[in-house]
Amino acid sequence: MFSTKLSVVPNALPLVAAVCALSFVIAGCSSTPAPDLTASWSPNKIYAEAKDEANSGAYDKAIPLYEKLEGRAAGTPLAQQAQL
């Protein structure tokens, strides 16, 4: 009687491993993104920070700021400057 039940356990191991792996993947995908520190900044402040970063050579920090400026101040002279 027990031999039948024990023979099922080795076949269930890959399924249990797959379920555990899938749960880790789903948990990783649902993590909360980092908060936007510039959410309360005015377009002028974003432009000033982006310009300072670009002037200091930190283009990897300046580019996302210019992109945020384009989104928030669309159609304004600041957004046009950000595109340059």
C-alpha positions, -999 to +999 in steps of 0.1 A: +000+000+000+028+025+009+049+016-021+022+031-045+022+064-026+060+066-024+064+061-061+045+093-067+068+115-047+098+114-071+075+125-100+062+154-080+096+169-072+101+186-106+066+201-103+073+214-068+106+229-080+088+245-110+061+260-088+088+274-064+108+289-093+076+305-108+067+320-075+101+337-072+098+350-108+063+364-101+075+380-068+104+397-086+082+411-113+057+426-088+083+446-069+076+483-064+097+507-085+119+533-068+101+564-059+104+594-082+125+620-063+116+647-089+078+643-085+075+676-065+101+695-086+091+724-108+101+722-145+126+750-139+143+729-112+144+698-134+159+719-162+185+734-138+195+700-124+197+684-159+218+713-171+242+710-141+245+673-146+252+677-184+278+705-177+296+683-152+297+654-178+272+632-160+251+626-191+237+593-177+220+614-150+211+644-173+193+624-200+165+610-177+160+645-163+156+660-197+132+632-207+111+640-176+112+676-184+099+669-220+070+650-205+060+674-178+065+707-196+055+697-231+051+726-255+070+751-234+104+766-242+120+745-215+108+713-232+122+726-265+156+732-247+155+697-234+151+683-269+183+701-280 
